[in-house]
Amino acid sequence: MTTPFHRLGRPVAGRAAAATLILGLVAVALLFSSPASAQTRPCSDDVTSAATGPATVSVASTSYGRVLVVGSGPYAGCSLYLLTSDQLHALSGAQFACSDNPNVLNEPCDTGLWPALLTKGAPLAGPGVNPHLLGTVTRTDLPGLPAVQQVTCAGQPLYRFFLDEAAGDTQGANLDDPVTSTPGAWYLVNPRGGTPATGRAQLQLETAPVGGTGPDQTVLAATMNNDFSVFPDASFPVYTLSSHRSHAWGNARSHERDHESACQDQCAVYWPPVLTSGRPEVGPGVDEHALGTIERPDGTHQVTYNGRPLYLFNNDAYIAGVTGTKSINGAGTHTPWGVFNTIPPLP
């Protein structure tokens, strides 16, 4: 598809025997090769038809850790993603955030931008995948298709990404997406629990206008869009929630005992937690000793600053040159869960 961003005799018998041997060796090689080696179509392909058989989900190793990939067929080895704001469907019955809603790119999210992983029958678990985590959800919103079954992991629908071309590409990893409705963050999927596979969080300072028009403020921010070629390593403001109590800095284990996040379920859709796999990394002007982590109920690890859990705001999401602008939109926002505030730089 064109991407919206670019618009992306004995001798004969002997030869026959040799050919048979070669085919046999190829078959054996394919049997023991990784899923990526079997890919025959670009990971970017649109979904244009219903599945004809069960989808297989496998595991691959990446810089983000072990993640879920398509396990067989023409897209074998292509990275799979979940969208945080898709959770609204399960929480409130709202339409999927990645659906056929109109958007600024004029492409359906679920078949073009983030092609849904479809299956006919129960999905199959490859090595390293817990079969009890896999399931399906009926989708009736894929344009041009009848009711179809999309593969889920721990209840979250799975998708490819249209800027991934080859097996192993991860352009959609940690992508803060303003195009979906509701905006959300895309993550690779950890086979253990079906939770986001984020890699190590990166915290830095950024300067942006409050409310989009100013005045400018310098605040603590998280790096997202790590591999997204259109807008790589973008930074977005992070927030604390007033209902959280701050404790003195301790080691990571005591943090996990002493802290918990009050922002769960719908709150975490609009204010996604800043997640990490391992200790967070810091840029200039950020106190690394102030950073820690807590474990959320789903087993993910959320970054804390001076003991207070950190969040993104989905209304801050933008793609430079495509839609939206850099802005601090969540400072001082009163919500049913408390007041969200930015974090100024060190004095």
C-alpha positions as CSV (number, residue, x, y, z in Angstrom):
1,M,0.0,0.0,0.0
2,T,1.1,3.6,-0.4
3,T,1.5,5.1,3.0
4,P,-0.3,8.3,4.0
5,F,3.0,9.7,5.1
6,H,4.6,9.2,1.6
7,R,1.7,8.4,-0.5
8,L,4.9,3.3,1.5
9,G,17.8,-40.3,-18.7
10,R,20.3,-41.0,-15.7
11,P,21.3,-37.4,-15.7
12,V,17.7,-36.4,-15.6
13,A,17.0,-39.0,-12.8
14,G,20.1,-37.7,-11.0
15,R,18.9,-34.1,-11.3
16,A,15.4,-35.2,-10.1
17,A,17.0,-36.9,-7.1
18,A,19.1,-33.9,-6.3
19,A,16.1,-31.6,-6.5
20,T,14.2,-33.9,-4.2
21,L,17.1,-33.8,-1.7
22,I,17.3,-30.0,-1.9
23,L,13.5,-29.7,-1.4
24,G,13.8,-32.0,1.6
25,L,16.6,-29.9,3.1
26,V,14.7,-26.7,2.5
27,A,11.6,-28.2,4.3
28,V,13.8,-29.2,7.3
29,A,15.4,-25.7,7.4
30,L,12.0,-24.0,7.3
31,L,10.8,-26.3,10.1
32,F,13.6,-25.2,12.4
33,S,13.9,-21.6,11.3
34,S,12.4,-18.5,13.0
35,P,9.0,-17.2,12.0
36,A,10.7,-14.2,10.3
37,S,12.3,-16.4,7.7
38,A,8.9,-17.5,6.4
39,Q,7.5,-14.1,5.7
40,T,6.3,-13.7,2.1
41,R,4.3,-10.5,2.2
42,P,5.1,-7.0,3.7
43,C,4.0,-6.5,7.2
44,S,2.4,-3.3,6.0
45,D,-0.3,-5.0,3.9
46,D,-3.9,-3.9,4.4
47,V,-6.5,-6.4,5.6
48,T,-8.8,-7.0,2.6
49,S,-10.4,-10.3,3.4
50,A,-11.5,-12.5,6.2
51,A,-9.1,-15.2,7.5
52,T,-9.3,-18.7,5.9
53,G,-7.8,-20.6,8.9
54,P,-6.6,-20.2,12.4
55,A,-3.9,-17.6,13.1
56,T,-0.7,-18.6,14.9
57,V,1.0,-16.3,17.4
58,S,4.7,-16.8,18.2
59,V,7.5,-15.1,20.1
60,A,10.5,-13.2,18.8
61,S,13.5,-11.5,20.6
62,T,13.9,-7.7,20.2
63,S,15.5,-4.8,21.9
64,Y,12.3,-4.5,23.9
65,G,12.6,-8.1,25.1
66,R,10.6,-11.1,24.0
67,V,7.5,-10.0,22.1
68,L,4.5,-11.5,20.2
69,V,4.7,-11.8,16.4
70,V,2.6,-13.4,13.8
71,G,3.6,-17.1,13.9
72,S,2.8,-18.5,10.4
73,G,1.5,-17.6,7.0
74,P,2.5,-14.7,4.7
75,Y,3.1,-12.3,7.6
76,A,5.1,-14.7,9.8
77,G,7.5,-12.7,12.1
78,C,5.6,-9.4,11.7
79,S,5.4,-7.6,15.1
80,L,2.1,-7.5,16.9
81,Y,0.8,-4.5,19.0
82,L,-1.9,-3.6,21.5
83,L,-3.5,-0.2,21.9
84,T,-4.1,1.1,25.4
85,S,-7.3,3.0,24.5
86,D,-8.9,-0.2,23.0
87,Q,-9.6,-1.1,26.7
88,L,-12.6,1.3,26.6
89,H,-14.5,-1.3,24.6
90,A,-14.2,-3.8,27.5
91,L,-14.7,-1.2,30.2
92,S,-17.6,0.7,28.9
93,G,-18.8,-0.9,25.7
94,A,-17.4,2.0,23.6
95,Q,-16.4,1.4,20.0
96,F,-12.8,0.1,19.5
97,A,-10.4,3.1,19.5
98,C,-8.7,1.5,16.4
99,S,-11.8,1.2,14.2
100,D,-13.1,2.7,10.9
101,N,-13.8,6.1,12.4
102,P,-12.8,9.1,10.2
103,N,-9.3,10.4,11.0
104,V,-6.8,12.9,9.7
105,L,-5.0,10.3,7.6
106,N,-8.3,9.2,5.8
107,E,-7.4,5.6,6.2
108,P,-9.3,3.1,8.3
109,C,-7.3,2.3,11.4
110,D,-8.2,-1.4,11.7
111,T,-7.5,-2.5,8.2
112,G,-5.0,0.0,6.8
113,L,-3.0,1.8,9.5
114,W,-3.0,-1.0,12.1
115,P,-4.2,-4.1,10.2
116,A,-6.1,-6.4,12.6
117,L,-4.8,-9.9,13.1
118,L,-7.8,-12.0,12.0
119,T,-8.4,-15.7,12.6
120,K,-10.9,-18.4,11.5
121,G,-11.3,-20.5,14.6
122,A,-9.3,-20.4,17.8
123,P,-5.8,-18.9,17.4
124,L,-2.9,-21.3,17.9
125,A,-0.1,-20.6,20.4
126,G,3.5,-21.1,19.1
127,P,6.4,-21.9,21.4
128,G,6.7,-19.5,24.3
129,V,3.1,-18.3,24.0
130,N,0.6,-19.1,26.8
131,P,-2.5,-20.6,25.0
132,H,-4.7,-19.5,27.8
133,L,-4.0,-15.9,27.1
134,L,-5.1,-16.1,23.5
135,G,-8.7,-15.5,22.5
136,T,-10.9,-13.7,20.0
137,V,-13.3,-10.8,19.7
138,T,-15.9,-10.3,17.0
139,R,-15.3,-7.2,14.9
140,T,-18.2,-5.8,12.7
141,D,-16.4,-2.5,12.0
142,L,-13.8,-3.5,9.5
143,P,-14.7,-1.8,6.3
144,G,-15.7,-4.1,3.4
145,L,-15.7,-7.2,5.6
146,P,-18.4,-9.2,7.3
147,A,-18.3,-10.0,11.0
148,V,-14.8,-11.4,11.6
149,Q,-12.8,-12.7,14.6
150,Q,-9.7,-10.7,15.7
151,V,-7.1,-12.4,17.8
152,T,-6.7,-11.1,21.4
153,C,-4.1,-11.6,24.1
154,A,-5.2,-11.2,27.7
155,G,-8.3,-9.6,26.2
156,Q,-6.4,-7.0,24.1
157,P,-6.9,-7.0,20.3
158,L,-3.7,-7.6,18.3
159,Y,-2.6,-5.6,15.2
160,R,0.3,-5.2,12.8
161,F,1.6,-1.7,11.8
162,F,1.6,-0.3,8.3
163,L,5.1,1.2,8.5
164,D,6.6,-2.2,9.5
165,E,7.8,-3.8,6.2
166,A,9.8,-6.8,7.3
167,A,9.7,-9.3,10.1
168,G,11.5,-7.7,13.1
169,D,10.5,-4.1,12.3
170,T,9.1,-2.3,15.4
171,Q,8.2,1.2,14.1
172,G,5.0,1.0,16.2
173,A,6.7,0.4,19.5
174,N,5.8,2.9,22.3
175,L,3.9,5.1,19.7
176,D,1.8,7.8,21.3
177,D,-1.0,8.0,18.7
178,P,-3.3,11.0,18.2
179,V,-5.0,9.4,15.2
180,T,-7.0,6.7,17.0
181,S,-10.3,7.6,18.7
182,T,-9.7,7.8,21.7
183,P,-6.0,8.6,21.4
184,G,-3.8,5.9,23.0
185,A,-0.3,4.4,23.2
186,W,0.7,1.4,21.0
187,Y,3.0,-1.2,22.6
188,L,4.6,-4.4,21.6
189,V,3.2,-7.3,23.6
190,N,5.0,-9.3,26.3
191,P,4.2,-13.0,26.0
192,R,4.2,-13.2,29.8
193,G,0.8,-11.8,30.7
194,G,0.0,-10.1,27.4
195,T,1.2,-6.7,28.9
196,P,3.1,-3.9,27.1
197,A,6.7,-4.7,26.3
198,T,8.2,-1.2,26.5
199,G,12.0,-1.5,27.0
200,R,13.6,0.9,29.5
201,A,11.7,4.2,29.9
202,Q,13.7,7.4,29.1
203,L,13.0,10.6,31.1
204,Q,14.2,14.0,30.0
205,L,13.3,17.7,30.0
206,E,11.2,19.3,27.3
207,T,9.9,22.9,26.8
208,A,6.4,23.3,25.3
209,P,3.6,25.9,25.4
210,V,0.9,25.4,28.0
211,G,-2.4,24.7,26.2
212,G,-0.7,25.0,22.9
213,T,-0.4,28.8,22.9
214,G,1.9,29.5,25.8
215,P,3.6,30.5,28.0
216,D,6.4,28.0,27.5
217,Q,7.3,25.8,30.4
218,T,10.1,23.3,30.9
219,V,8.9,20.1,32.4
220,L,9.8,16.5,32.9
221,A,8.9,14.4,29.9
222,A,9.0,10.8,28.6
223,T,10.5,9.7,25.3
224,M,8.1,7.7,23.1
225,N,7.9,6.7,19.4
226,N,11.3,5.1,19.7
227,D,11.5,3.6,16.2
228,F,8.8,5.6,14.5
229,S,10.5,6.9,11.4
230,V,8.0,9.8,10.8
231,F,8.5,11.3,14.3
232,P,11.2,9.3,16.2
233,D,12.1,9.7,19.9
234,A,9.4,12.3,20.5
235,S,9.0,13.5,24.1
236,F,5.7,14.1,25.9
237,P,5.0,15.7,29.3
238,V,4.5,13.5,32.3
239,Y,2.2,14.1,35.2
240,T,1.7,13.2,38.8
241,L,-1.7,12.7,40.5
242,S,-2.6,14.6,43.6
243,S,-4.2,11.6,45.3
244,H,-0.8,9.9,45.4
245,R,1.2,10.2,48.6
246,S,4.9,10.8,48.3
247,H,7.4,8.8,50.4
248,A,11.1,9.2,50.9
249,W,13.3,7.6,48.3
250,G,14.2,4.0,48.9
251,N,15.2,1.0,46.9
252,A,13.0,-0.3,44.1
253,R,11.7,-3.2,46.3
254,S,10.6,-0.9,49.1
255,H,9.0,1.4,46.6
256,E,6.9,-1.4,45.3
257,R,5.7,-2.1,48.9
258,D,5.1,1.5,49.8
259,H,3.3,2.8,46.7
260,E,0.4,2.0,44.5
261,S,-1.3,3.7,41.6
262,A,-4.7,5.2,42.1
263,C,-5.2,5.6,38.3
264,Q,-6.6,2.3,37.0
265,D,-9.2,1.2,34.4
266,Q,-10.7,4.3,32.6
267,C,-8.3,6.7,34.3
268,A,-5.4,4.8,32.8
269,V,-6.9,5.0,29.4
270,Y,-6.9,8.8,29.4
271,W,-3.8,9.1,31.5
272,P,-1.6,6.1,30.5
273,P,1.0,5.2,33.0
274,V,4.7,5.7,32.1
275,L,5.9,2.1,31.9
276,T,9.3,0.6,31.9
277,S,11.1,-2.7,31.6
278,G,14.1,-2.2,33.9
279,R,15.4,0.9,35.6
280,P,14.5,4.1,33.8
281,E,17.2,6.1,31.9
282,V,17.6,9.8,32.3
283,G,18.7,12.8,30.2
284,P,20.5,16.0,31.3
285,G,18.8,17.9,34.1
286,V,16.9,14.9,35.5
287,D,17.7,13.5,38.9
288,E,18.2,9.8,38.4
289,H,18.0,9.2,42.2
290,A,14.4,10.5,42.2
291,L,13.3,7.8,39.7
292,G,11.9,4.5,40.8
293,T,9.2,2.0,39.9
294,I,6.1,0.4,41.3
295,E,4.4,-2.7,40.2
296,R,0.8,-2.2,38.9
297,P,-1.9,-4.8,39.4
298,D,-1.4,-6.2,35.9
299,G,2.3,-6.9,36.6
300,T,3.7,-3.9,34.6
301,H,6.2,-1.5,36.2
302,Q,5.3,2.1,36.3
303,V,8.0,4.9,36.7
304,T,7.8,7.0,39.8
305,Y,9.4,10.4,40.6
306,N,10.2,11.0,44.2
307,G,7.8,8.1,44.9
308,R,4.9,9.5,42.9
309,P,3.7,7.4,39.9
310,L,4.0,9.2,36.5
311,Y,1.5,9.4,33.7
312,L,1.1,10.6,30.1
313,F,-2.0,12.5,28.9
314,N,-3.6,11.3,25.7
315,N,-4.5,14.8,24.7
316,D,-0.8,15.6,24.4
317,A,-0.3,13.1,21.6
318,Y,0.7,14.6,18.3
319,I,2.7,13.7,15.2
320,A,4.9,16.7,14.0
321,G,4.0,17.7,10.5
322,V,1.0,15.4,10.4
323,T,-1.5,16.3,13.1
324,G,-1.3,18.4,16.3
325,T,1.5,20.3,17.9
326,K,3.7,20.1,20.9
327,S,1.8,21.2,23.9
328,I,1.3,20.8,27.7
329,N,-2.5,20.2,27.9
330,G,-2.9,18.3,31.2
331,A,-1.4,20.6,33.8
332,G,-3.7,21.3,36.6
333,T,-6.5,19.2,35.2
334,H,-9.2,18.2,37.8
335,T,-10.5,14.7,37.2
336,P,-12.6,12.2,39.2
337,W,-9.3,10.6,40.3
338,G,-7.6,13.8,41.4
339,V,-5.6,16.7,40.0
340,F,-2.8,16.0,37.5
341,N,0.3,18.3,37.5
342,T,3.5,18.5,35.6
343,I,7.0,18.3,37.2
344,P,9.3,21.3,36.9
345,P,13.1,20.9,36.4
346,L,15.5,20.9,39.4
347,P,16.2,24.3,40.9
